[in-house]
């Protein structure tokens, strides 16, 4: 059984516009892929009682090319991966490995001791141990009790 669909000229115009958008995206998007790109850095941030642990995946990045700074409680990690030029005059069928500069800044939720930050890089993972400032660390507060008076109870 055939359905009757009401003709909507605006819907047809939107379909034509979407088709043109796809055409232009497919035609002119490829040349931009050859330029160095900026990519975002994936981070894991965990909190302990006395520190933050930050892990960043940076496979293939030379640790000397990584710049880490903390200013006004904002952690910034910057770096750059160079495009490999090992294969001269080759036609790539697929090229998905990232290259270009990267930068990521996050605001830490509590004051930190920037002077005591420790960084390590192993198997492509950058790990930062960022201690909290003493005033931001949890403190155990002792509860004081009233004085106990010892003595005999009077017999009344």
Secondary structure by P-SEA (a helix, b strand, c coil): cbbbbcccaaaaaaaaaaaaaaaaaaacaaaaaacbbbbbbbbbbbbcccbbbbbbbbcccccccccccccccbbbbbbcccccccccccccccccccccbbbbbbbbcccccccbbbbbbcccbbbbbccccccccbbbbbbbbccccbbbbbcc
